Amino acid sequence: MYNQTNKKTGNISWLLQLAGKKKVNILLACLFSVSSAILSFVPYICVYFILREILKAPNNPVGISFGTAGIYAWLALGAVGLGLLFSFISSVLSHGAAYKILFELRMKFAEHISELPMGFHTSNSTGKLRKLMDENVEKIELFIAHQLPDAVGALASPVVMLIVLFLFDWRMGLACLLPIVLSFIAQAGNLSNPKSREFMDSFQDLQDKMNSSAVEYVRGIYVVKAFNQTVYSFRKFHDTILEYKDSAIRYTHSVKNTYCAFLVLLNSVFLFLLPVGILIGSRERDYQAFAISFLFYLIFSMGVAGPVSKLMYVFVQSFMVLSSIKRVKAVFDTPVLKSAVKGEEPKGNGISFEHVFFSYNKDDENETLHDVSFVAEPGQVTALVGPSGSGKSTIAQLIPRFWDIDSGKITVGGVNITDIKPSDLMGAVSFVFQDVFLFKKSILENIKIGNENATDVQAIEAAKSAMCHEFIESLPNGYHSVLGSRGTYLSGGERQRIIIARAILKNAPIVILDEATAFADPENERKIQIALEKLMENKTVIVIAHRLSTIKNADKIIVVDDGKVAEEGTHEELIQYGAKYKHMWDVYNRALTWSLA
């Protein structure tokens, strides 16, 4: 579990904390990267000494010491080979550390978001979280595997380069250094430009918005096609793409001049060097010695652009990576629901709400639930009814602590749910929602999500109890058929019964049914009801329903209106009372007799 005390640590420090024992690998990777960068300059120095040997006797080739020149040639070749070896070792070490950190980071990320309150997930889109878990975490892996060792090596290269520039002729060194400094100044203007910083900050936001809109568009594609619409009519997605495009173009225009100046200056070292060399050479007495230095600097100037460009690239990429780290860390910094230190054992399955107040938005004065109190007795069915938006689903979702209440108390088996370990609390509750979600796994694996320790035989028995054994057996691969592949698709009612089989296999003492038969056809509804009867045996059941006929025989009916408990009793008692429920029942019966004119 992520340690919340890490909140105040810096982004890079936080990343290194995640590295753990792999920090040694990262340090070694950086050292080998620096060594490789240093060795990359050795061939240039060897070239200088080879030139010196050749030009010692320009008119007498016999006087050239090819043995000495050969030594420098082999030294240059050895430096290149050793540099490549060190670069390879650095890459192996950094990639090994990066893949390990990437695995642990994704696992911790998945674990952490599963422990966050549902409010976090409702305020953060699926597309945004997918991008964080996929692309942003991937950028962190690239940073550790490539950019961190490259950054250290790139920082070492200019230092070595400066030493080499002033090693043989300080005047030639200054001539080489001038365009490099000017190019740095030009690029510094880019990096310090307020528009650049604004773009870096907004870039990730715009990508998040595009991901969210894209996911929403794909999920709603059947509506788009049904109404003969196009991407241009899906305004949110279309406008987000245009906003991203406009932002990128504005940024490009704001930095194009300085970036072009950077490239031109950096690749013009040779042109700066020529007039300076001619001017100095015309005044030199020892022309031969100067010619050796001049030739060396001409050759060296061609290799200057690479290290400097790499350094600038690393700087720019670091801005992007730091933004990704910041966003991933922000999710980890989101506090999870407080867990009980010891964890009390519930002394039964009864559920009690005692003066519960709750708001999704804590700054909003209008509460979602206001002074809600009721008791759901063990072994009985308690139904929650009321208009849409009255708070029925919210009440049900507070039982397993999808959110924490503002005040009051909710108990399970006489124990405050905040004193029960979250894993124990979730283990005590089974859910059957109207929105069915099945993973792209085999049907058997989907059922076993209810109890991963169950045997295949137990899972099949649960499927039989949920009235889905027959249609599963008719599939090409039976229980091993993978949903969504090779034409394996199920109807809404069939998918609903798979969910019920999952809940039966879990065999939790508390069952929450949220519109479980809302979208079923008559045939499937009857089968679902039979499956639900099996599921509800000897359980504490909370049922949320709009079809009042399905909860007519409930042991207790709670009428929720505007976040409050308006009425409570059996069907007969509430009908006789003649208030809110009686009105709902009359409207429901009139709706049943409605037909097209």
C-alpha positions as CSV (number, residue, x, y, z in Angstrom):
1,M,0.0,0.0,0.0
2,Y,1.2,3.5,-0.8
3,N,2.5,5.5,2.1
4,Q,0.6,8.8,2.4
5,T,3.5,10.3,4.3
6,N,5.3,10.5,1.0
7,K,3.0,13.4,-0.1
8,K,5.6,16.2,0.4
9,T,8.5,14.5,-1.3
10,G,9.6,15.9,-4.7
11,N,8.7,14.1,-7.9
12,I,12.1,12.7,-8.6
13,S,12.7,11.8,-4.9
14,W,9.3,10.0,-5.0
15,L,10.3,8.1,-8.1
16,L,13.6,7.0,-6.5
17,Q,11.7,5.9,-3.4
18,L,9.7,3.6,-5.7
19,A,12.9,2.3,-7.2
20,G,13.9,0.7,-3.8
21,K,16.7,-1.8,-4.2
22,K,16.9,-0.9,-7.9
23,K,18.5,2.5,-7.1
24,V,21.9,0.8,-7.2
25,N,21.2,-0.4,-10.8
26,I,20.1,3.1,-11.8
27,L,23.3,4.6,-10.2
28,L,25.5,2.1,-12.0
29,A,23.7,2.8,-15.3
30,C,24.3,6.5,-14.9
31,L,28.0,5.9,-14.1
32,F,28.4,3.7,-17.2
33,S,26.6,6.3,-19.3
34,V,29.0,9.0,-18.1
35,S,32.0,6.7,-18.9
36,S,30.6,6.1,-22.4
37,A,30.2,9.9,-22.9
38,I,33.8,10.5,-21.9
39,L,35.1,7.8,-24.1
40,S,33.2,9.2,-27.1
41,F,35.7,12.1,-27.2
42,V,38.8,10.0,-27.1
43,P,38.8,9.3,-30.9
44,Y,39.0,13.1,-31.5
45,I,42.0,13.4,-29.3
46,C,43.6,10.4,-31.0
47,V,43.0,12.1,-34.4
48,Y,44.9,15.1,-33.2
49,F,47.9,13.1,-32.3
50,I,47.7,11.1,-35.6
51,L,47.6,14.4,-37.5
52,R,50.6,15.6,-35.5
53,E,52.6,12.5,-36.5
54,I,51.7,12.9,-40.1
55,L,52.4,16.6,-40.3
56,K,55.8,16.3,-38.6
57,A,57.4,15.4,-41.9
58,P,55.0,16.7,-44.6
59,N,57.7,16.4,-47.3
60,N,59.3,13.2,-46.0
61,P,56.8,10.3,-45.7
62,V,59.6,8.1,-44.6
63,G,59.9,10.2,-41.4
64,I,56.3,9.5,-40.4
65,S,56.1,7.2,-37.3
66,F,53.3,4.9,-38.4
67,G,53.8,2.8,-35.3
68,T,52.9,5.7,-33.1
69,A,50.0,6.7,-35.4
70,G,48.9,3.1,-35.3
71,I,48.8,3.1,-31.5
72,Y,46.6,6.1,-31.6
73,A,44.4,4.5,-34.2
74,W,44.0,1.4,-32.1
75,L,43.4,3.5,-29.0
76,A,40.6,5.3,-30.9
77,L,39.1,2.0,-32.0
78,G,39.3,0.6,-28.5
79,A,37.7,3.7,-27.0
80,V,34.8,3.4,-29.5
81,G,34.4,-0.3,-28.6
82,L,34.6,0.3,-24.9
83,G,32.2,3.2,-25.1
84,L,29.6,1.0,-26.9
85,L,30.1,-1.7,-24.3
86,F,29.6,0.8,-21.5
87,S,26.5,2.2,-23.3
88,F,25.1,-1.4,-23.6
89,I,25.8,-2.2,-19.9
90,S,24.1,1.1,-19.0
91,S,21.1,0.3,-21.1
92,V,20.8,-3.2,-19.7
93,L,21.0,-2.0,-16.1
94,S,18.5,0.9,-16.6
95,H,16.0,-1.2,-18.6
96,G,16.1,-4.0,-15.9
97,A,15.5,-1.4,-13.2
98,A,12.8,0.4,-15.3
99,Y,10.8,-2.8,-16.0
100,K,10.8,-3.8,-12.4
101,I,9.8,-0.3,-11.3
102,L,7.1,-0.2,-14.1
103,F,5.7,-3.5,-12.9
104,E,5.6,-2.4,-9.2
105,L,4.2,1.1,-10.1
106,R,1.4,-0.3,-12.1
107,M,0.5,-2.9,-9.5
108,K,0.6,-0.2,-6.7
109,F,-1.4,2.1,-8.9
110,A,-4.1,-0.5,-9.6
111,E,-4.2,-1.4,-5.9
112,H,-4.3,2.2,-4.8
113,I,-7.2,3.3,-7.1
114,S,-9.2,0.2,-5.9
115,E,-8.9,1.6,-2.3
116,L,-10.0,5.1,-3.3
117,P,-13.6,6.3,-2.6
118,M,-16.0,6.1,-5.5
119,G,-16.1,9.9,-5.6
120,F,-12.6,9.8,-7.0
121,H,-13.7,7.5,-9.9
122,T,-16.9,9.6,-10.6
123,S,-14.8,12.8,-10.9
124,N,-12.0,11.2,-13.0
125,S,-13.0,9.7,-16.3
126,T,-12.1,6.2,-17.5
127,G,-10.1,7.7,-20.3
128,K,-8.0,9.8,-18.0
129,L,-7.2,6.9,-15.6
130,R,-6.4,4.7,-18.6
131,K,-4.0,7.3,-19.9
132,L,-2.4,7.7,-16.4
133,M,-2.0,3.9,-16.0
134,D,-0.8,3.3,-19.5
135,E,0.9,6.3,-21.2
136,N,2.0,8.3,-18.2
137,V,3.5,5.3,-16.4
138,E,5.1,4.2,-19.7
139,K,6.8,7.6,-19.9
140,I,8.2,7.1,-16.4
141,E,9.6,3.7,-17.7
142,L,11.2,5.5,-20.7
143,F,12.6,8.1,-18.4
144,I,14.3,5.6,-16.2
145,A,15.4,3.3,-19.0
146,H,16.6,5.9,-21.4
147,Q,16.4,9.5,-20.4
148,L,17.8,9.4,-16.9
149,P,21.1,7.7,-18.0
150,D,21.1,9.8,-21.1
151,A,20.6,13.0,-19.1
152,V,23.6,12.2,-16.8
153,G,25.7,11.3,-19.9
154,A,24.5,14.4,-21.7
155,L,25.4,16.6,-18.7
156,A,28.9,15.0,-18.6
157,S,29.5,15.5,-22.4
158,P,29.6,19.4,-22.4
159,V,32.0,19.3,-19.5
160,V,34.4,17.0,-21.3
161,M,33.8,18.9,-24.5
162,L,34.8,22.2,-22.9
163,I,38.0,20.6,-21.6
164,V,38.9,19.3,-25.1
165,L,38.0,22.6,-26.7
166,F,40.6,24.5,-24.6
167,L,43.1,21.6,-24.4
168,F,45.1,22.4,-27.6
169,D,44.3,26.0,-28.6
170,W,42.2,28.3,-26.4
171,R,41.5,30.7,-29.3
172,M,40.1,27.9,-31.5
173,G,38.2,26.7,-28.4
174,L,36.5,30.1,-28.0
175,A,35.7,30.2,-31.7
176,C,33.9,26.8,-31.3
177,L,32.3,27.8,-28.0
178,L,30.7,31.0,-29.2
179,P,28.0,29.5,-31.5
180,I,27.3,26.8,-28.9
181,V,26.7,29.5,-26.2
182,L,24.5,31.5,-28.6
183,S,22.5,28.4,-29.5
184,F,22.0,27.7,-25.8
185,I,20.8,31.2,-25.2
186,A,18.3,30.9,-28.1
187,Q,16.9,27.6,-26.8
188,A,16.9,29.0,-23.2
189,G,14.5,31.6,-24.6
190,N,12.2,28.7,-25.6
191,L,12.3,26.9,-22.3
192,S,11.9,30.1,-20.2
193,N,9.1,31.4,-22.5
194,P,5.8,31.6,-20.4
195,K,3.9,30.2,-23.4
196,S,6.1,27.2,-23.4
197,R,5.4,26.6,-19.7
198,E,1.7,27.1,-20.2
199,F,1.8,24.6,-23.1
200,M,3.7,22.0,-21.0
201,D,1.1,22.4,-18.2
202,S,-1.9,22.2,-20.6
203,F,-0.5,19.5,-22.9
204,Q,-1.4,16.7,-20.5
205,D,-4.8,18.2,-19.6
206,L,-5.7,18.3,-23.3
207,Q,-4.5,14.8,-23.8
208,D,-6.6,13.6,-20.8
209,K,-9.7,15.4,-22.3
210,M,-9.1,13.8,-25.7
211,N,-8.8,10.3,-24.1
212,S,-12.0,10.8,-22.1
213,S,-13.9,12.1,-25.1
214,A,-12.6,9.3,-27.3
215,V,-13.7,6.7,-24.8
216,E,-17.1,8.3,-24.5
217,Y,-17.4,8.5,-28.3
218,V,-16.5,4.9,-28.8
219,R,-18.9,3.7,-26.1
220,G,-21.7,5.8,-27.6
221,I,-20.9,4.8,-31.2
222,Y,-24.2,2.9,-31.5
223,V,-26.1,6.1,-30.8
224,V,-23.9,8.0,-33.3
225,K,-24.7,5.4,-36.0
226,A,-28.3,5.0,-35.1
227,F,-29.0,8.7,-35.6
228,N,-26.7,8.9,-38.7
229,Q,-24.3,11.2,-37.0
230,T,-20.5,11.8,-37.5
231,V,-17.6,12.8,-35.3
232,Y,-18.3,16.4,-36.3
233,S,-21.7,16.2,-34.6
234,F,-20.2,14.7,-31.4
235,R,-19.3,18.2,-30.3
236,K,-17.3,17.3,-27.2
237,F,-14.9,15.0,-29.0
238,H,-14.6,17.2,-32.0
239,D,-14.0,20.4,-30.0
240,T,-11.4,18.7,-27.8
241,I,-9.4,17.6,-30.9
242,L,-9.6,21.2,-32.3
243,E,-8.6,22.7,-29.0
244,Y,-5.5,20.4,-28.9
245,K,-4.6,21.2,-32.5
246,D,-4.9,25.0,-31.9
247,S,-2.8,24.8,-28.7
248,A,-0.1,22.8,-30.5
249,I,0.0,25.2,-33.4
250,R,0.1,28.3,-31.1
251,Y,3.0,26.7,-29.3
252,T,4.8,25.8,-32.5
253,H,4.5,29.4,-33.8
254,S,5.7,30.8,-30.5
255,V,9.0,28.8,-30.5
256,K,9.7,28.4,-34.2
257,N,12.1,31.4,-34.5
258,T,14.2,30.6,-31.4
259,Y,14.3,26.9,-32.3
260,C,15.4,27.6,-35.9
261,A,18.1,29.9,-34.5
262,F,19.3,27.1,-32.1
263,L,19.6,24.6,-35.0
264,V,21.4,27.0,-37.3
265,L,23.9,28.2,-34.7
266,L,24.6,24.8,-33.4
267,N,25.3,23.4,-36.9
268,S,27.4,26.5,-37.9
269,V,30.4,25.9,-35.6
270,F,32.4,25.0,-38.7
271,L,31.5,28.3,-40.3
272,F,32.5,30.3,-37.2
273,L,35.8,28.4,-37.0
274,L,36.9,29.0,-40.6
275,P,37.4,32.8,-40.6
276,V,38.9,32.7,-37.1
277,G,41.3,30.0,-38.1
278,I,42.4,31.9,-41.3
279,L,42.8,35.1,-39.3
280,I,44.9,33.4,-36.5
281,G,46.9,31.3,-39.0
282,S,47.9,34.4,-41.0
283,R,49.7,35.7,-38.0
284,E,51.3,32.4,-36.7
285,R,55.0,31.8,-36.9
286,D,54.8,28.1,-36.3
287,Y,52.3,27.4,-39.1
288,Q,52.7,23.7,-38.9
289,A,51.7,23.5,-35.2
290,F,48.8,25.7,-35.9
291,A,47.7,23.7,-38.9
292,I,47.6,20.5,-36.7
293,S,45.3,22.3,-34.2
294,F,43.2,23.9,-36.9
295,L,42.6,20.6,-38.6
296,F,41.7,19.0,-35.3
297,Y,39.1,21.7,-34.5
298,L,37.6,21.5,-37.9
299,I,37.1,17.7,-37.4
300,F,35.9,18.2,-33.8
301,S,33.4,20.9,-34.7
302,M,31.5,18.3,-36.7
303,G,30.9,16.2,-33.6
304,V,29.8,19.1,-31.4
305,A,26.2,19.3,-32.5
306,G,25.3,15.8,-31.4
307,P,26.0,16.0,-27.6
308,V,24.5,19.5,-27.4
309,S,21.3,18.5,-29.3
310,K,21.0,15.4,-27.0
311,L,21.3,17.6,-23.9
312,M,18.6,19.9,-25.2
313,Y,16.4,17.0,-26.1
314,V,16.8,15.5,-22.6
315,F,15.9,18.8,-21.0
316,V,12.7,19.1,-23.1
317,Q,11.7,15.4,-22.5
318,S,12.4,15.9,-18.7
319,F,9.7,18.6,-18.6
320,M,7.2,16.1,-20.1
321,V,8.3,13.3,-17.8
322,L,8.1,15.5,-14.7
323,S,4.5,16.4,-15.7
324,S,3.7,12.7,-16.0
325,I,5.3,11.9,-12.7
326,K,3.4,14.7,-11.1
327,R,0.1,13.4,-12.3
328,V,0.7,9.8,-11.3
329,K,1.9,11.0,-7.9
330,A,-1.2,13.1,-7.5
331,V,-3.3,9.9,-7.7
332,F,-1.1,8.2,-5.1
333,D,-1.5,11.3,-2.9
334,T,-5.3,11.0,-3.0
335,P,-6.1,9.6,0.5
336,V,-7.7,6.2,0.6
337,L,-10.7,5.3,2.8
338,K,-9.4,5.1,6.4
339,S,-9.0,1.4,7.4
340,A,-9.7,0.1,10.9
341,V,-6.4,-0.7,12.7
342,K,-7.6,-3.9,14.4
343,G,-10.9,-4.6,12.6
344,E,-13.9,-5.8,14.5
345,E,-15.9,-8.8,13.5
346,P,-19.6,-8.1,12.8
347,K,-21.9,-10.0,15.2
348,G,-24.6,-10.8,12.5
349,N,-25.8,-9.5,9.2
350,G,-28.2,-6.8,10.2
351,I,-27.8,-3.3,8.7
352,S,-28.6,-0.1,10.6
353,F,-28.5,3.5,9.4
354,E,-28.5,6.0,12.3
355,H,-29.1,9.7,11.5
356,V,-26.9,9.5,8.3
357,F,-26.0,12.7,6.5
358,F,-24.1,12.6,3.2
359,S,-23.0,14.9,0.3
360,Y,-21.0,14.0,-2.8
361,N,-19.7,17.5,-2.8
362,K,-18.6,18.5,0.7
363,D,-18.8,22.2,-0.3
364,D,-22.4,21.9,-1.4
365,E,-25.0,23.0,1.2
366,N,-27.7,20.7,-0.4
367,E,-27.1,17.3,1.1
368,T,-27.7,14.1,-0.9
369,L,-29.0,12.3,2.2
370,H,-30.5,14.0,5.2
371,D,-31.0,12.3,8.5
372,V,-31.5,8.8,7.1
373,S,-32.4,6.1,9.7
374,F,-33.7,2.6,9.2
375,V,-32.9,-1.0,10.0
376,A,-32.6,-3.9,7.5
377,E,-33.1,-7.1,9.6
378,P,-31.1,-10.3,9.0
379,G,-32.7,-12.8,6.7
380,Q,-35.2,-10.3,5.5
381,V,-35.7,-8.3,2.2
382,T,-35.7,-4.6,2.6
383,A,-36.7,-2.6,-0.5
384,L,-35.8,1.0,-1.3
385,V,-38.2,2.8,-3.6
386,G,-38.6,6.3,-4.6
387,P,-38.3,8.8,-7.5
388,S,-35.1,8.8,-9.6
389,G,-32.4,10.9,-7.9
390,S,-34.0,10.4,-4.5
391,G,-30.9,8.7,-3.0
392,K,-31.8,5.0,-3.2
393,S,-28.6,3.9,-4.9
394,T,-26.5,6.2,-2.7
395,I,-27.9,4.5,0.4
396,A,-27.0,1.1,-1.0
397,Q,-23.5,2.2,-2.0
398,L,-22.7,3.6,1.5
399,I,-23.1,0.2,3.0
400,P,-19.8,-1.2,1.6
401,R,-18.1,2.3,2.1
402,F,-17.9,3.3,-1.5
403,W,-18.0,6.7,0.2
404,D,-17.7,7.8,3.8
405,I,-20.6,9.6,5.3
406,D,-20.5,13.1,6.7
407,S,-22.1,12.3,10.0
408,G,-24.2,9.6,11.7
409,K,-23.4,5.9,11.8
410,I,-23.9,2.8,9.6
411,T,-23.5,-0.6,11.3
412,V,-23.3,-4.1,10.1
413,G,-23.9,-6.8,12.7
414,G,-23.9,-4.0,15.4
415,V,-20.4,-2.9,14.4
416,N,-19.7,0.5,12.8
417,I,-18.5,-0.1,9.2
418,T,-15.5,2.2,9.8
419,D,-14.3,-0.3,12.4
420,I,-14.5,-3.2,10.0
421,K,-11.6,-3.9,7.7
422,P,-12.5,-2.9,4.1
423,S,-11.6,-6.4,2.8
424,D,-13.9,-8.0,5.4
425,L,-16.7,-5.5,4.7
426,M,-16.5,-6.1,0.9
427,G,-16.3,-9.8,1.5
428,A,-19.6,-9.6,3.4
429,V,-21.5,-7.9,0.6
430,S,-22.5,-9.2,-2.9
431,F,-23.8,-6.8,-5.6
432,V,-26.0,-7.3,-8.6
433,F,-26.3,-4.0,-10.5
434,Q,-28.4,-3.1,-13.5
435,D,-25.2,-2.2,-15.4
436,V,-23.6,-5.5,-16.1
437,F,-19.8,-5.7,-16.6
438,L,-18.1,-8.9,-17.6
439,F,-14.3,-9.2,-18.3
440,K,-13.0,-10.4,-21.6
441,K,-12.2,-13.8,-20.0
442,S,-13.8,-17.2,-20.1
443,I,-17.2,-17.5,-18.6
444,L,-15.8,-19.8,-15.9
445,E,-13.2,-17.1,-14.9
446,N,-15.9,-14.5,-14.9
447,I,-18.0,-16.5,-12.5
448,K,-15.0,-17.3,-10.3
449,I,-14.4,-13.6,-9.7
450,G,-17.0,-14.1,-7.0
451,N,-14.7,-16.6,-5.2
452,E,-11.2,-17.2,-6.8
453,N,-10.7,-20.2,-4.5
454,A,-13.7,-22.0,-5.7
455,T,-13.4,-25.2,-7.7
456,D,-14.7,-25.6,-11.3
457,V,-17.4,-27.8,-9.9
458,Q,-18.6,-25.2,-7.4
459,A,-18.6,-22.5,-10.1
460,I,-20.7,-24.8,-12.4
461,E,-23.2,-25.5,-9.5
462,A,-23.5,-21.7,-9.0
463,A,-24.2,-21.3,-12.7
464,K,-26.9,-24.0,-12.5
465,S,-28.5,-22.2,-9.5
466,A,-28.4,-18.9,-11.6
467,M,-30.3,-20.6,-14.5
468,C,-27.4,-20.1,-16.9
469,H,-25.9,-23.6,-17.2
470,E,-28.0,-24.5,-20.2
471,F,-27.0,-21.6,-22.5
472,I,-23.4,-21.8,-21.4
473,E,-23.2,-25.5,-22.4
474,S,-24.6,-24.5,-25.8
475,L,-21.6,-22.3,-26.6
476,P,-18.8,-23.7,-28.7
477,N,-16.4,-24.0,-25.8
478,G,-18.9,-24.2,-23.0
479,Y,-17.6,-22.7,-19.8
480,H,-14.2,-22.0,-21.4
481,S,-15.7,-19.7,-24.1
482,V,-14.1,-16.3,-23.9
483,L,-16.6,-13.5,-24.0
484,G,-16.2,-11.2,-27.0
485,S,-14.1,-13.6,-29.1
486,R,-15.0,-15.9,-32.0
487,G,-18.6,-14.6,-31.9
488,T,-19.2,-15.4,-28.2
489,Y,-21.7,-12.8,-27.2
490,L,-24.5,-12.9,-24.6
491,S,-27.8,-11.2,-24.3
492,G,-28.5,-8.7,-21.5
493,G,-30.5,-11.3,-19.6
494,E,-27.8,-13.9,-20.0
495,R,-25.1,-11.6,-18.9
496,Q,-27.2,-10.7,-15.8
497,R,-27.5,-14.3,-14.8
498,I,-23.7,-14.7,-15.1
499,I,-23.4,-11.9,-12.6
500,I,-25.9,-13.6,-10.3
501,A,-23.9,-16.8,-10.6
502,R,-20.9,-14.8,-9.5
503,A,-22.8,-13.5,-6.5
504,I,-24.1,-17.0,-5.6
505,L,-20.5,-18.4,-5.7
506,K,-19.4,-15.6,-3.4
507,N,-22.1,-16.5,-0.9
508,A,-21.9,-13.3,1.0
509,P,-24.4,-12.8,3.9
510,I,-25.5,-9.4,2.6
511,V,-26.9,-9.0,-1.0
512,I,-27.6,-5.6,-2.7
513,L,-29.8,-5.7,-5.8
514,D,-29.9,-2.5,-7.8
515,E,-32.6,-2.8,-10.6
516,A,-31.4,-6.3,-11.3
517,T,-34.2,-7.0,-13.7
518,A,-34.6,-3.5,-15.2
519,F,-33.6,-4.4,-18.8
520,A,-34.8,-8.1,-19.0
521,D,-37.4,-9.4,-21.4
522,P,-40.3,-11.4,-19.8
523,E,-38.6,-14.8,-20.4
524,N,-35.3,-13.7,-19.0
525,E,-36.9,-11.8,-16.2
526,R,-38.6,-15.0,-14.9
527,K,-35.3,-16.9,-15.0
528,I,-33.5,-14.0,-13.3
529,Q,-36.1,-14.0,-10.5
530,I,-35.6,-17.7,-10.0
531,A,-31.9,-17.2,-9.8
532,L,-32.3,-14.3,-7.4
533,E,-34.5,-16.4,-5.1
534,K,-31.6,-18.8,-4.8
535,L,-29.2,-16.0,-4.2
536,M,-31.3,-14.4,-1.5
537,E,-31.9,-17.5,0.6
538,N,-31.1,-16.7,4.3
539,K,-29.4,-13.4,3.4
540,T,-29.9,-9.8,4.4
541,V,-31.2,-8.3,1.2
542,I,-31.4,-4.7,0.1
543,V,-33.4,-4.3,-3.1
544,I,-33.6,-1.1,-5.2
545,A,-36.5,-1.3,-7.7
546,H,-38.7,0.9,-9.9
547,R,-41.0,-2.0,-10.8
548,L,-43.0,-2.0,-7.6
549,S,-44.5,-5.4,-8.4
550,T,-41.1,-7.0,-7.8
551,I,-40.9,-5.8,-4.2
552,K,-44.6,-6.2,-3.2
553,N,-43.8,-9.1,-1.0
554,A,-40.7,-7.5,0.7
555,D,-40.5,-7.7,4.4
556,K,-40.0,-4.0,4.7
557,I,-40.3,-1.1,2.2
558,I,-38.4,2.1,2.7
559,V,-39.7,5.1,0.7
560,V,-36.9,7.5,0.0
561,D,-37.8,11.0,-1.2
562,D,-35.4,13.9,-1.7
563,G,-32.7,12.2,0.4
564,K,-34.9,11.4,3.3
565,V,-36.9,8.5,4.6
566,A,-40.5,9.5,3.9
567,E,-42.3,6.2,4.8
568,E,-41.6,2.8,6.1
569,G,-43.6,-0.4,6.3
570,T,-45.0,-3.4,4.4
571,H,-46.8,-3.1,1.1
572,E,-50.2,-3.4,2.8
573,E,-49.4,-0.9,5.5
574,L,-48.1,1.7,3.1
575,I,-51.1,1.3,0.8
576,Q,-53.4,1.7,3.8
577,Y,-51.4,4.7,5.0
578,G,-52.3,6.3,1.6
579,A,-49.4,8.7,1.1
580,K,-46.3,8.7,-1.1
581,Y,-46.1,5.0,-1.7
582,K,-49.9,4.7,-2.4
583,H,-49.5,7.4,-5.1
584,M,-46.4,5.6,-6.6
585,W,-48.4,2.4,-6.7
586,D,-51.4,3.9,-8.4
587,V,-49.1,5.6,-11.0
588,Y,-47.3,2.3,-11.6
589,N,-50.5,0.4,-12.2
590,R,-51.7,3.0,-14.6
591,A,-48.4,2.8,-16.5
592,L,-48.9,-1.0,-16.8
593,T,-52.2,-0.5,-18.7
594,W,-50.7,2.2,-21.0
595,S,-50.6,1.3,-24.7
596,L,-50.0,3.0,-28.1
597,A,-53.1,4.8,-29.4
